[in-house]
């Protein structure tokens, strides 16, 4: 039987050898999920004990995030825009792994507690970590207006979203960099492929500035997020870098973005974000001006693209604007004061580099941005002359900016994560170690080799799983023909038998392995005890036995006639097959069935590790006998996971279920055959119950005994009287259902050792 099964497997594998699966077929296979899950758990170690991986398959146009981590679940869309755009299987695989490692980095390096502290401060109308020793110098005028804006509740949501978007993208880059510094070239290559794929999907700066929906805020935040995520921005022409006012403004924020990406201290990161927001303040207020009335008004000079302070008396003259612009130029950050400082050399109190170098000034700023994108506005204060672009709310402009970072391929921020502290604080140096390592040819070659090996292994395992599944279906067909129910007595006359095999679903493996892990020590202990007995019993000659093929002449004088010797073959010590039959009727529902499933998992693991073939089935009755096979004696590797789907329904016709299970067990070539039935001892179905059912079961058990099948029933708690009445002394007394898995495991151990000793 066993040889036939594996012969079929090899035959089907050979037939599939020339077939090359598509990436969609690979990604949809249980093998693919298994490989990614194993990699996820290996990477996260103890932090992934309860972590689950869900693979989604979206269609173009769906709003499904490419990846997401929510509590203990990581979701990855295997058909995201990157996997669709990449042609080679290897790059598609790198992209999926890149998203997995990206989300794992969020799990390994959390600072959500500090982020919540920052957002709480914003919601209270305060600048987060404003009193921190890491806080950057501020322009008093900008700081005053920023605080004034935060006092308005209607703007706090905007600032929370703004800080959240910047913090999330900075965390993406920081966490990925840190993961790459501490893990293999394979991880680095996956992250790099993800980044390169995302970057090629970005809209160019030139495209955004021509787009009617992209107000200055949208463009500026999109560029900032691009730089924070990738360390560069996407432009079509080199001259754009030199001439764009957006690039001029971005350069002033680059230092703080770089520092925020490199630090492991959340407090430092948010101090850097404070500096970035203050640098961007003039362009931020463009979107807020229609709803604000600052004590200090800002006008706009369309001819030179400058922000100037507006006096109290109506519109400014050009001379007034010019003088105010020279003496009090404050739009972007204190760095403007550096570039326009007075003759006395006072550099002001702006956002300056720690080394004292002033930021670069390319003679263009947020005013220029406004003039080129929004059109001229009348008067000061920004109340009139709004373009159509400004009908888009600030929140919507932020959403457009985030979409510009990658749309459906952009990873959503983590939610519902356990709050935790970041790893030991340390500020990374300014060198991009990730880029340095990626440039090493040896690491790149190693990553490519690992990827080829992984894809080859996945395809091989897919073929094996498919071949095993086909062989299992053929085996089931044989079993159905082999099972003999012709000797059905009158209690079962006319009863239809609905026999089927339970399929394995995506979540079954996780549920099964959770139970196995919870009982790992018990499983290991029993296997070790049996292995010890095998080693002790597996001697070449055993003397002083009552029976045997040879006589020990030196012991022939013994009056007890124990003068035989016997040679043992260690390979035949476990010549045993076990069937586990579980009552799946409604009366078993609840704790009884839950513990029965757990016991079935434990026994399956013990028997599998000892290479003892096992058959697991359940039965219930509802007009017909429903006989569900969870695992055949010879079956696919993953068939056992379907035990997790065991459920209660209907009545029970134990006698007929025992006949079917015994008929199949009888076909096995093993010498020792054991059938365990887990039931509440209350057989009850239409026309089948009471003394009639009990006598029927006793008859079946007696037939099994004569055929060489040992039958044991499990008596749980108050089920003992009914079980003993039916099965006599062939029962296992378990007073507490909670002890069922352990008691059954010990019983199996006892039966195995008994059979070894009897050989």
HUFEN-V81311 format. One record per run of one state. SS is the DSSP state (~ for helix, > for strand, _ for the rest). FROM is the first residue (numbers start at 1). LEN is the number of residues. If there is no record, write none. Layout:
ss=<SS:SS>
from=<FROM:FROM>
len=<LEN:LEN>
//
This chain:
ss=<_:~:_:~:_:~:_:>:_:>:_:>:_:~:_:~:_:~:_:~:_:~:_:~:_:~:_:~:_:~:_:~:>:_:~:_:>:_:>:_:~:_:~:_:~:_:~:_:~:_:~:_:>:_:>:_:~:_:~:_:~:_:>:_:~:_:~:_:>:_:>:_:~:_:>:_:~:_:>:_:~:_:~:_:>:_:>:_:~:_:>:_:~:_:>:_:>:_:>:_:~:_:>:~:_:>:_:~:_>
from=<1:2:17:23:29:30:49:52:57:67:71:73:78:81:86:89:109:112:124:140:151:153:183:185:201:205:211:216:231:238:244:245:263:264:266:292:297:302:306:311:318:328:334:340:366:375:388:392:394:405:407:410:415:416:427:428:433:440:441:483:490:493:496:502:508:519:520:538:541:546:550:552:553:556:564:568:570:573:576:584:586:589:591:610:613:622:624:632:639:646:651:653:654:667:672:679:684:686:688:689:690:708:709:717:728:731:735:737:759>
len=<1:15:6:6:1:19:3:5:10:4:2:5:3:5:3:20:3:12:16:11:2:30:2:16:4:6:5:15:7:6:1:18:1:2:26:5:5:4:5:7:10:6:6:26:9:13:4:2:11:2:3:5:1:11:1:5:7:1:42:7:3:3:6:6:11:1:18:3:5:4:2:1:3:8:4:2:3:3:8:2:3:2:19:3:9:2:8:7:7:5:2:1:13:5:7:5:2:2:1:1:18:1:8:11:3:4:2:22:1>
//
